[in-house]
Amino acid sequence: MLVDLGLIEYGAAWDLQRRLVAARKAGAVVDVLLLCEHPPVITLGRNGKASHLHASDHVLRQMGISFFETDRGGDITYHGPGQLVGYPILNLSEIRRDVGWYVRSLEEAMIRATADFGISSRRVAGRTGVWVDVPARNLAAASDPPATFPVQPTDEEKLAAIGVHLSRWVTSHGFAYNVSTDLRHFDLIIPCGIVGKRATSLEKLLNRRVKMKEAASRIARHLSELLEVEFQPVPLDELHSMLRTHESQSALAAV
């Protein structure tokens, strides 16, 4: 199933994930890919460091940015409008019991989708996510002594982040892909705990507007191919109906 949640509060999306994980473990629903955007929010992974948040609670409140400590992997990140967030709820025991392969598949889906827009992106060893090479900011420090040939050093900027959680091989949390995200909010944190690295977005790289649905459809298609899972669009109210039925039956069985 493929479900478009639209713009949804982070806490509501997390609660929906937990309900879906329980239903997927019970076999009450098939594999699901939730796609959404969030109002401004900063989340901290289970291995994250609070020191990587540079803003006080007061500043976050003034800016209208929420904060959540989560059970996903990874460090600290920002979600906000213009960022495509994907939450695959999959039973990997029926696909492939390999967490590393699963994370690489999430990366690969976004790398292929980015290539569809004519942008080359890649992995960086030891840094989960999707990265793009950009001209380095400090060209004057490129060589010492100055080179006698043209020097065009590059740096990496992060286009997409990944943080997942598994429980009895059922996945939750997922990926965040910057389409038209306000990148200034990343200045409030050390993104993913990596000092000196900045975030970028698809619109910044292309220097043009990009519709969210353009990126969403490409990532969903590539992810479906890589995981060999068919994600058929399902309305949100139909998903809620499935969950209510499962939860009602579970409550009756527990009596």
C-alpha positions as CSV (number, residue, x, y, z in Angstrom):
1,M,0.0,0.0,0.0
2,L,1.1,3.6,-0.7
3,V,-0.6,6.2,1.5
4,D,-0.2,9.9,1.1
5,L,-0.6,11.6,4.5
6,G,-0.1,15.1,3.3
7,L,1.1,17.6,5.9
8,I,0.9,15.9,9.3
9,E,2.2,16.6,12.8
10,Y,5.2,14.4,13.6
11,G,3.6,13.0,16.7
12,A,0.5,11.9,14.8
13,A,2.6,10.2,12.1
14,W,4.7,8.4,14.8
15,D,1.5,7.1,16.5
16,L,0.2,5.9,13.1
17,Q,3.5,4.1,12.5
18,R,3.2,2.3,15.9
19,R,-0.3,1.2,15.1
20,L,0.8,-0.1,11.7
21,V,3.8,-1.9,13.1
22,A,1.5,-3.8,15.4
23,A,-0.9,-4.6,12.6
24,R,1.9,-5.7,10.3
25,K,3.3,-8.0,12.9
26,A,-0.2,-9.6,13.2
27,G,-0.5,-9.9,9.4
28,A,-3.6,-7.6,9.5
29,V,-2.1,-5.3,6.8
30,V,0.3,-5.7,4.0
31,D,3.6,-3.7,3.6
32,V,2.9,0.0,3.6
33,L,4.8,3.1,2.4
34,L,3.6,6.3,4.1
35,L,4.6,9.5,2.4
36,C,4.2,12.9,4.1
37,E,5.5,16.3,5.0
38,H,5.8,17.6,8.6
39,P,5.4,21.1,10.2
40,P,8.9,22.2,11.4
41,V,10.2,19.7,13.9
42,I,13.6,18.5,15.1
43,T,14.0,14.8,16.0
44,L,16.8,13.1,18.0
45,G,17.6,9.5,17.3
46,R,18.3,6.9,20.0
47,N,22.1,7.3,19.5
48,G,22.0,11.0,19.1
49,K,23.6,13.7,21.2
50,A,21.5,16.5,22.7
51,S,24.6,18.7,22.3
52,H,24.1,18.6,18.6
53,L,21.0,20.9,19.1
54,H,22.2,24.5,19.0
55,A,18.8,26.1,19.9
56,S,17.2,26.4,23.3
57,D,13.7,25.3,24.1
58,H,12.7,29.0,24.2
59,V,14.1,29.6,20.7
60,L,12.4,26.6,19.3
61,R,9.1,27.7,20.8
62,Q,9.5,31.2,19.3
63,M,10.2,29.7,15.9
64,G,7.3,27.2,16.1
65,I,9.6,24.2,15.9
66,S,8.7,21.0,17.8
67,F,11.2,18.6,19.3
68,F,11.0,14.8,19.7
69,E,13.3,12.2,21.1
70,T,12.7,9.0,19.1
71,D,13.6,5.3,18.9
72,R,15.0,5.5,15.3
73,G,18.6,5.1,14.5
74,G,20.8,8.0,13.6
75,D,21.5,11.3,15.3
76,I,19.7,14.6,15.0
77,T,17.8,16.0,12.0
78,Y,15.2,18.5,10.9
79,H,11.9,17.9,9.1
80,G,9.7,20.6,7.6
81,P,7.5,21.7,4.7
82,G,9.1,21.0,1.4
83,Q,10.8,17.8,2.6
84,L,9.5,14.5,1.5
85,V,9.4,12.0,4.4
86,G,8.9,8.3,3.9
87,Y,8.0,5.7,6.5
88,P,8.1,2.2,5.1
89,I,6.3,-0.3,7.4
90,L,7.7,-3.6,6.0
91,N,8.1,-7.1,7.2
92,L,11.7,-7.8,6.2
93,S,11.3,-11.4,7.2
94,E,9.2,-11.8,4.1
95,I,11.6,-9.7,1.9
96,R,15.2,-10.1,3.1
97,R,16.5,-10.3,6.6
98,D,19.3,-7.8,6.2
99,V,19.2,-4.4,7.8
100,G,22.3,-3.1,5.9
101,W,20.7,-4.1,2.6
102,Y,17.5,-2.4,3.5
103,V,19.2,0.9,4.4
104,R,21.3,0.7,1.1
105,S,18.0,0.1,-0.7
106,L,16.5,3.3,0.7
107,E,19.6,5.2,-0.3
108,E,19.6,3.7,-3.8
109,A,15.9,4.6,-4.4
110,M,16.7,8.2,-3.6
111,I,20.0,8.2,-5.7
112,R,18.0,6.9,-8.7
113,A,15.2,9.4,-8.2
114,T,17.8,12.2,-8.0
115,A,19.4,10.9,-11.3
116,D,15.9,11.1,-12.9
117,F,16.2,14.9,-12.3
118,G,19.7,14.9,-14.0
119,I,21.6,15.3,-10.7
120,S,24.3,12.8,-9.7
121,S,24.3,11.8,-6.0
122,R,26.1,9.1,-4.1
123,R,26.8,7.4,-0.8
124,V,29.7,8.5,1.4
125,A,31.5,5.7,3.3
126,G,30.6,5.8,7.0
127,R,27.8,8.4,6.5
128,T,24.3,7.0,6.0
129,G,22.2,9.1,3.6
130,V,22.5,10.6,0.1
131,W,25.2,13.1,-0.7
132,V,25.9,15.5,-3.6
133,D,29.3,16.9,-4.6
134,V,29.3,20.7,-4.7
135,P,32.2,23.3,-5.1
136,A,34.1,23.7,-1.9
137,R,33.4,26.9,0.0
138,N,37.0,27.9,0.7
139,L,38.8,27.9,-2.6
140,A,41.6,30.0,-1.4
141,A,42.7,27.2,0.9
142,A,42.6,24.6,-1.8
143,S,46.4,24.3,-2.1
144,D,49.4,25.6,-0.3
145,P,51.6,26.6,-2.0
146,P,49.2,27.7,-4.7
147,A,48.8,25.2,-7.5
148,T,50.1,26.0,-11.0
149,F,47.0,24.4,-12.6
150,P,43.3,25.0,-12.1
151,V,42.0,23.6,-8.9
152,Q,38.3,22.9,-8.4
153,P,38.0,21.2,-5.0
154,T,34.6,19.8,-4.0
155,D,32.7,19.1,-0.8
156,E,29.7,17.0,0.0
157,E,26.3,18.3,1.0
158,K,23.5,16.1,2.3
159,L,20.4,15.7,0.2
160,A,18.7,13.0,2.2
161,A,18.8,11.4,5.6
162,I,17.9,8.0,6.9
163,G,17.0,6.7,10.3
164,V,15.2,3.4,10.8
165,H,13.9,1.2,13.6
166,L,13.2,-2.6,13.5
167,S,11.0,-4.7,15.8
168,R,10.8,-8.4,15.0
169,W,11.9,-7.5,11.5
170,V,9.1,-5.0,11.0
171,T,10.5,-1.6,10.0
172,S,9.4,1.9,10.9
173,H,10.8,5.5,10.6
174,G,12.6,5.8,7.3
175,F,14.0,8.6,5.1
176,A,13.8,12.4,4.6
177,Y,14.5,13.8,1.1
178,N,15.0,17.6,0.7
179,V,12.9,18.8,-2.2
180,S,12.3,22.5,-1.4
181,T,13.1,22.5,2.3
182,D,14.0,25.8,4.1
183,L,17.7,24.9,4.6
184,R,18.2,27.7,7.2
185,H,16.6,25.5,9.8
186,F,19.5,23.0,9.6
187,D,21.7,25.8,11.2
188,L,19.9,25.0,14.4
189,I,21.5,21.6,14.6
190,I,24.6,19.6,13.6
191,P,22.8,17.6,10.9
192,C,23.2,13.9,11.6
193,G,26.0,14.8,14.0
194,I,28.5,15.5,11.3
195,V,30.4,18.7,11.9
196,G,31.1,21.0,9.0
197,K,28.7,19.4,6.5
198,R,25.6,21.2,5.2
199,A,22.3,20.2,3.8
200,T,21.1,20.9,0.3
201,S,17.8,20.5,-1.6
202,L,16.7,19.4,-5.0
203,E,15.4,22.8,-5.9
204,K,18.7,24.4,-4.9
205,L,20.6,22.0,-7.0
206,L,18.3,22.4,-10.0
207,N,17.7,26.1,-9.5
208,R,14.0,25.7,-10.3
209,R,10.8,24.7,-8.6
210,V,10.0,21.0,-8.2
211,K,6.6,19.6,-7.3
212,M,6.6,17.3,-4.3
213,K,4.6,14.7,-6.3
214,E,7.4,14.6,-8.9
215,A,9.9,13.4,-6.3
216,A,7.4,11.2,-4.4
217,S,6.4,9.2,-7.4
218,R,10.0,8.6,-8.5
219,I,11.2,7.5,-5.1
220,A,8.2,5.2,-4.5
221,R,8.7,3.6,-7.9
222,H,12.4,3.0,-7.4
223,L,11.8,1.7,-3.9
224,S,9.1,-0.7,-5.1
225,E,11.5,-2.1,-7.7
226,L,14.4,-2.5,-5.3
227,L,12.4,-4.1,-2.6
228,E,10.2,-6.0,-5.0
229,V,7.1,-4.8,-3.1
230,E,4.1,-3.4,-5.0
231,F,2.9,-0.1,-3.4
232,Q,-0.6,0.4,-4.6
233,P,-2.2,3.8,-3.7
234,V,-4.8,3.5,-0.9
235,P,-6.8,6.4,0.7
236,L,-5.9,7.3,4.2
237,D,-9.5,6.7,5.5
238,E,-9.3,3.1,4.1
239,L,-6.1,2.6,6.0
240,H,-7.7,3.9,9.2
241,S,-10.6,1.5,8.6
242,M,-8.3,-1.5,8.4
243,L,-6.5,-0.5,11.6
244,R,-9.7,0.0,13.5
245,T,-10.9,-3.4,12.4
246,H,-7.7,-5.0,13.5
247,E,-7.6,-3.2,16.8
248,S,-11.2,-4.0,17.6
249,Q,-10.6,-7.7,16.9
250,S,-7.5,-7.7,19.0
251,A,-9.4,-6.1,21.9
252,L,-12.1,-8.7,21.7
253,A,-9.6,-11.6,21.6
254,A,-7.9,-10.2,24.7
255,V,-11.1,-10.3,26.7
